[in-house]
Amino acid sequence: MLQSRQIQHQKMVLIVDDQEINRDILGSILEDAYRPLYAENGEEALEIMRGHVDDLSIVLLDLIMPVMGGFEVLKHVREDALLSRIPIIVLTADKTAELQALQMGAADFITKPFDMSEVIMARIGRIIELCEGRELISAAEYDSMTMLYTRNFFFEYASRLYRYHRETQYDAVALDIEQFHSINALNGRSFGDDVLRLIGEEIRAFLAGTIGIAGRSEADRFEIYCIHQPDYRVLLDRIQDKVNGFSSNVNIHLRMGVKFYEADVEPIQMFDCARAACNKVRGDFLNPLRIYDDRMRQHELRSQLLINDLHNAVEQRQLVVYYQPKYDIQCSPPRLCSAEALIRWKHPQLGMIAPVDFVPLFESKGLINVVDAFVWEEAGRQIASWRNAYGFLLPISVNLSRSDMFDPMLIEKLMGIVRENGLDYNDLKLEVTESAYTDNAMHLLDMIHKLRDLGFEIEMDDFGSGYSSLNMLSEMPIDVLKMDMKFIRNLENSETDRRLVSLVLDIARYLDVFVVAEGVEAEGQLDILREGGCNLVQGYYFSRPLPAEEFGRLIEREIEVRGTTLSDVMSS
């Protein structure tokens, strides 16, 4: 029997929610401790539950979904003796629905918007402990599709090999199919099943005559526990060649992660590492193999440290907001008119951390909302503080992440900041990256319309970095386009970039919106932008991002140079 920590790590959790962002957030919270599966509606959920009836430890079930809702799922589960053994936690924002769900057999509920990740983990862990009563290993030793071991049996077997054959150097190999759900959707499930059988067959052939073992953990995930190999690219190419020969009309790409043998590291930990390495090469068709090494380990440890420290960082004010000024360049000399709020982290062990080192991490883990909310509140207070100190309102732009747009309390939070600091809505400008519009665009557009109707000004950040802009601009209610800085870097030397900048400025004039150019560092860039009709610029040519105290001195110098109050200058 596996040790208790290993048992918990192997547990499967089914997340059922029609909103992709909710599935992503819950999956990010759970993936380090559990194996998440996903369904978009009740019908998919019941199919997965029947297919994993002996493996699923718990189901997280949304109540309001298309095709089949959560209450109907609860009814089907209650009427099925096997499915009723699987505990269900319902996900709901409707307090009145909780009692009905519990009466229909739900074990617990999680309120939307979701509680802190620690609360979610505690609820899930408690319900699993209360409801467990069956054996870890299913009676089915083999996966019927591939004739490899079932997931639970595989990890039990690997654990025993490790315990009783400590002298043998086993490596852990994780193998995935890129975009397997799309392959199924485009070619049919039977085609996908044939691909899985083919891979299983090739893995069995590779292990034939060895003491290695292999398992299929879920749809397109395979694990191999085998004697150390010097070059796993040979194995990957072998399986890839077999798949390539299966169909000349369908491109199927595999990726692989490997954790080499390490004494005193148990199989479940090794496969954690192999899976992490496999995920690192997702979408990299040129380099589909990754070996888990010390560099990856250090990166993961650092990432986990940052995740663990985030809430302390907020409470202890380790997060610091810097402000980069924006200048109106259509007057002489250019004049300070607004600023952008940018986050930094003064970590007690790691020192000053740039946003590029933690923002993408928190976005992937569903934690960026915590950072964004901190920035909004600090920016609101800072606007009020400068107003009180200098007698004018300097607008500040803050970022809205894609996940913020799905927060049902977003409008209330932003309105609260405006009210608490005695501001007007257009004092707190909202930046939304162009890439945020690519998924579920209608919801995002609806939210932006509501914010703009209140009086918030909307800026599209990084315009030109994506591919959706021209399709969306006719429907998108925006006030400002912020040109992606990649167009500015070579503006003086690249005719192509000058034409692209000119095109963006023409689009802005047609839409009657302002343009902000980011990353301006040279006078030549400034001259080209001014001549082209660009309104505002920010960048190191004028100033790097500054902490609030230094920015205050920048304001004082501006007032001193002009010999008047900045409010007079800005209103002129």
N, C-alpha and C positions, 0 to 999 in steps of 0.2 A: 504494500500500500504506500502511495506517495506521502511525503511529509505534508503537513497541513498547508504550508505556504504554496507548495506545488499544486495541490488540489485546487486551491482557490484560483490560481492563475489559469488553470485549464478550463474553468467554467465558461459556458457559452451564455450570452445574454442577447435576446432578440429585441431590437429597438424598432417599434412600429409607429411611424409618424409620416404623414403625407408631406410635411415641410422638410426639405433637404437640410435647411440650416439647423433645425432641431435635431435631426439625425446626426449631423456633423458634430454639433456641440456635445451631445450625449456620448457619441462614439469616442470623441477626444478625451472626455472625462474618464471613460471606462477602459480604454484600450490597454492601459498599462497593467491592469489587474485582471481583466476578463477578455474573452474573445467575442467581440460584438458581431451580430448578424443584423441585417436590415430588411425591412419591408415597408412599402409605401401605403398599403391599405390592408384591410382585414382579410381579404381573400389570400393575398400573398402570405400574410402572417400564419394563417391556418395551414397553408401548404408547407411552410417551413417548420412549423411546430410538429406536424405529422411526420416530416422527414427526419426530425431531430428529437423525437419524443424522449429518447433515453439520454440525450446529451444536454438538452437545454436546462439551465438552472433557474432561469427567470425570464419573464417577458415584460418589457416596458411598453405600455399600450396607450396610444392616443385615443381619445373618444370620438372626436369629430374628424372623419375622413371620407373621401369619395369611395365609390364601389361598395365597400362594407365598413361600417363604423365600429368603434370599440365595443359598444353595448351588444351588438350582434355577435362579435367574437366571443364575448363573455358568455353569451347564451349557448353557442356551439361548444365551448370548452366545458361548461357545466354539464352538458349532456353526453360528453365523451369521457369514459372512465380513464383512458390513458392520458388524454390531454389535461384532464382536471388535476393531475398530479403536478403540473407545472405551475408555480406561483406566478401571479400577474400583479404588477404595479401599474395603475392607470396614471396617465399624464393629462392634466386638465387645468384650465384657468377658471373653470366654472365651479364655484364652491357648492352649488346646489347639486352638482352631478356626483360628488364624492360619495354621498350616502347611498345613492342608487347603485353605484359601481361596487361598493363594499357589500351591499345586499345581494348582488349578483355573483359574488365570489372573488372579487379582487382582494388581494392581500394587503394592499396599502395604496397610497397615492402620492404623487409628486406634483407640486403646484407649479404652473407656468405663470410668469417667466421663471425659469429654473432656479432653485435654491443654489447656494454655494456647492461646489463640487464635493466638499467633505460631507455635506449633509446627504447628498444623493448617494455617495458611496456607502455611508453608514446605513441608510435605509435599505439599500439593496443587500448589503452584507447581512443585516439582521434577518431579513425575510428568508434569504437562502439558508441561513443557519437553522431557522425555525422549521423550514419546510423540507429540509433534506432528510431522506430516509431510505434512499435507494442506493444500490452499489454504484461505485464510480464507473466501472467498466461495463459497457453494454454486453448483452449476450451475443450480439453479432460481432464476431472477431474480424470479419473482412467487410470492406466497402464493396457493395454489390456492383457498383459501376466500374471500378478500376481493379478490383481484387487486391488492392493494397489494404493494410490494416486500417481499421477505424481510428479516429483521432485519439479517443481515450485509451484504446488498447495499445496503440503505437507508443504513447508517452509512458504508459505503465511498463511496456516491454523495454523501452529505451532506459527507463529508470533502473530496471533490474539488471540490464546489461552493464550499466555504469556501476551499480553496487557490487555485483559479483564478478566483474571482469575489469577491475581497476587498472590492470596492466595494459589493456588494449586501448590504443589511441583512436577514438572515434571523433569524426568531424560532424558538425550539424549543417545541413544544407536545406535552404528554403527555396522553393521554385513556385513562381506565379505565372499566369497568363495575362498579358496586357489587355485591358479593356474587354475582359471575357463577357461581361454583360452585354456589350455592344455586338460581339460575335453572335451571341445567342439571339439578340433582337433582330439582327439583319439576316441571319441564315437559318434560324429555327433551333429549337432546343435539341432536336435529335442530332443536328450537325455538331452542336457543342458537346453533346454526350459522346459522340464518336471521337472528338478531339481528346476528351478526358481519358477515354479507354485507350487511345493510342499512346498517350503519355504514360499512363499506368503500365502498359505493356513494355514500353522502352525502359522504364525505371526497373521493372522486374528483371528484364534482360541484363541490365547493368549490374544488378545485385546477385544474379545467378551465380552460385558457387562461392559466395562470400558470406560472412556473418553479419552483413549489414541488413537493415530493415528500412521500410518506407511506409508512409501513411498518407492518406488524403484527409485533411482536416475539415475542409468545406469546399464549396464549388470548384474553385480553381487553385487552391492552395495545397501544395505537396510538401512533405518533409521527408528527408533522407538522413539516416543515421548510419554512417559507413566508416570503414577503415580509412585513415588519412590518405588523401590523394595529393600529389604535388601540383596538379594543374586542373582545376575544375572547369576551365573553359572547354576542355575536351568533352566533358560530360554534357555541358550546356549545348555545345555545337552538335553533339550526337542527337540529343532530343530535338533540337531545333530543326536539324536536317530531316528527321523523321516527320515532323509536323509540316515542314515545307513541301514534302512529297505527297502529303495527304490531299491537298487541294491547291491547284494552280491559280484559282480565282479569288482566294481569300488570304489576306496577309495576316498571319498569326505570329506574334512576337512573345518570346518568353524572357523572363528576367530571373536572376538567381542571386541569393546572398549566402555567404558561407562564414561560419565561425570555426576556426581550426581548434583542434583538441587543446585543452588546457586542464592541467591537473586540478582536482578539487572544484571544478565547475560542473554542476549537475546539468543533465540534458535540457530541462525546461529553461534554464538560464542561457544555455548555448543557443537554443532555438529562438529565444528572445532576441539575441544578438544577430543571428542569421536573418531573422525576419526584418529587423531594423535595417540591415545592410541591403536586403532585397528591396525594401521600400525606398531606399535612397536612390536607386536607379530606375524608379518608376518613370516611364516615358523616355528613357535614354536608350534609343535603339542602337546607337553606336557602341556603347559600353554597358551592356546589360548584366554584367557580373560585378559584384562588389564583395570584397573580403572585409569582414569586420576586424578592425585593427585598433591599436591603442588610440589613434587620433579620433576615430569614431567614438570610442569609449569616453574619451575626455570631453568630446562635444556633447554626448548624451548626458554625462554627469553635470556639465555646466548648464545644459538646458533644464535638467530636472531641478538643479539648484535655483535657477531663476524662477521656475514655476512655483516651487515651494516658498520662495521669498517674496512673491508678488504682493500678497496681502499685508505683510509686514512693511513692505516698501511704501505702500499707500498710507498705512497708519503712522509710520515713523517719518513720513515725508522725505523718503530717500528719492522719490521721483521729483524731478525739478523741471519746470516749464521754462524754456528759452523762447525768445521772441526775435524773429528776423524782420527788420523794417522793410516796407514797400514804399517806393518813391514814385511820385508822378513826374514823368520825364517830358511831358508836353508843356512844361513851364521852365523858365530859366531864372535862377538855378533850380534843379529838381527839388521837389519838396516832399518831406515826410508826410504820408497820409494814412497809413495803416500798418498792420504787422501780422505775421503768421505765428501761431503757437506751435512749438516743437518740443517734444518730450526728450528728456535725458534721465539717466538713472545713476545716482551716486551710490554705488553698492558698497557696503562696508568691507567686503573682502576683495571684490574685483575692481574697485575703483570706478571711474566714470565709464559708463557703457553707452555707446551710441544706439539710436533707435533701430538701426539695421540689424543689430545683434540680438534684439529681443522682440521687436514688433512682429516680424513674420512668425516667430515661435508662438506668441500669444494668439495671433490670428488663427494658426493651425490648431490650437488647443481650445478655441472658444473662450479665451480670456481677455481678448483685446478690449471688450466693453469696459472692463475695470480701468484700464489705462485711459481710454477715451473719456470716461466720466470724470476722472481726476483732472484731465486737461481742461474740459469744459468749465468745471467749477473754479479752477485756478485762473483761467482766462477771464471769466466773469468778474471775479474779485479784483483782478489786476486792472481791468477797464475802469472799474469804480474807483480804485486807489489812485490811478493817474488823473482821473476826473477831479477827485478831491484835491490832489496836489497841484495840478496845473490848470484847472479850470476848463478843460475840454474833454471830449470823448474821442479816444483813439480806437477805431474799430479793430477787432482781432479776428482772424480766421482760425477756425478749429476743424479738425478732421472728423468726418463721419465714416466709420468702417462699414463694410457691407453688412456685417452681423448687427450693427447698431440699428440698421433700417428695419430689422425684424423684431426689434424690442418693442413690445406693445406699450411700454411706458416712455418711449423716446420723447414724444411731444411734451408730456408732462414734466419730464426731467429738464428739458431745455427751457420751457416756459418758467419753471421754478427758478432756474439760475437767473433769467432776465428779471423776474420780479424781485428776488432777494437782493439784487444789486442795483435796483432802480434804473435799469437800462431800457433802451428801445430794442426791438427785435433785430433791427439792422445793424446794431452795434456788435453782435456776435454773428459773424459770417460763417457759413457752413460749407466746407469743402468735401466733395464726393469724388472719388477717383473714377475715371472713365471705365475702368475694368469692372467696377461694381454694377454697371448696367447690363452686363452680359448675361446674367442668370436672373430669372424671375423679374424681368424688366418691368412688367406691369405693376407689380407690388411696389417696386422702388419709385416708379414714376408717380404712383398714387401718394406715397408718403412725401415725396418732394413737393408735390402740388399743395398738400396740406401745410407743410412747413412754410412754403412761400406765401400762401394765402394769409398766414399769420403775420408776415412781415419779415421773416428771415430772408437774407440774400444767399443765393446758392451759387457756389463756384465749382466748375468742373475742373478737377485737378488732373495733371498729367495728360492734358488733351493731346491726342496724336500718338499716344503710346499703345493704344488698342486698335480694334478694328470695327467697333460698333458706332463710332461717333456720328458719321454722316447719316446713318439710318435713323438715329435717335434724336438728332438735334431739332427736327421739326416738331417733335412732341415734348421735348424736354424743357421744363421751365427753369432757365438759368439766367444769371446776371453777369457772370464772369467766366471767361475761358482762361485757364492757366496752361500756357504752352509747356510741354515736356522739355526739360532742360537739355535733352540729347540734341534738340534742334539748335540750341544756342552755342554748344561747345565749339563747333566748327563753322560758325556763322561767317566769320571773316574770310575763311579759306575755301568754303564749299558753296559752289553755285547752286547745287541741289538743295542744300539746307536753306539758303536764302530764298529760293523759290517756295519751299515748303512753309517757311515763316510768312512769306507774303500771302500765300494761300490762306493760312490760318487768320491773318489780319483781315483779308477780304471777307472770309466767312463771318468773322465777328462784326464787321461793318454791316453786312447784310442782315445779321440777326439783331443789330443794335445792342451789342453787349460789349463790355470792357474786356481787354486782354491784359493778363499779367504774364511777363516773361520771367522764368526762374533761372537761376544759375548764371546770372550776368557777372562776368569777372573782368572784362576789358572795355576800354573806352570805345574801341572800334565796334564791338557788339552793341554798345549803347547807342552809338550814332546810327547804325543800321536800323535798329528797332525804333528809334525816335523818328527817323525819316519815313519809316513804313507806317507810322501811325499807332504804334504800341502805346498804351496808356501808362501802365505801371510796370516796374521791374523790381526784382529782389535778387540779391546775390552778393558775393564778396567784393564786388566793385564798390558797393556802398558800405556794407557791413556784414560780418558773420552773424549768426544767431547769438543773442546776448541774454544773460540772466536779467531778471527784472530790474535790479539795482543799476546795472550798467546801461540798460535801455533808458532808464530815467535820466541819466546824465546825457544821453544822446538827445532826448527831448529838450533838456535845458540848453544844450548847445544850439539846437535849432531855433529856439526862441531868442537866444542871445544874438545869433547872426542876423535874424530878421528884424530885431528891435521891436517886436510886437508879440502879442500872445499867439500861440499856435492855433488857437481856435479861430482867430481872425484870418490867419493865413489859409486855413483849411476851408473856410466858408467863402473865400474870395473867388 
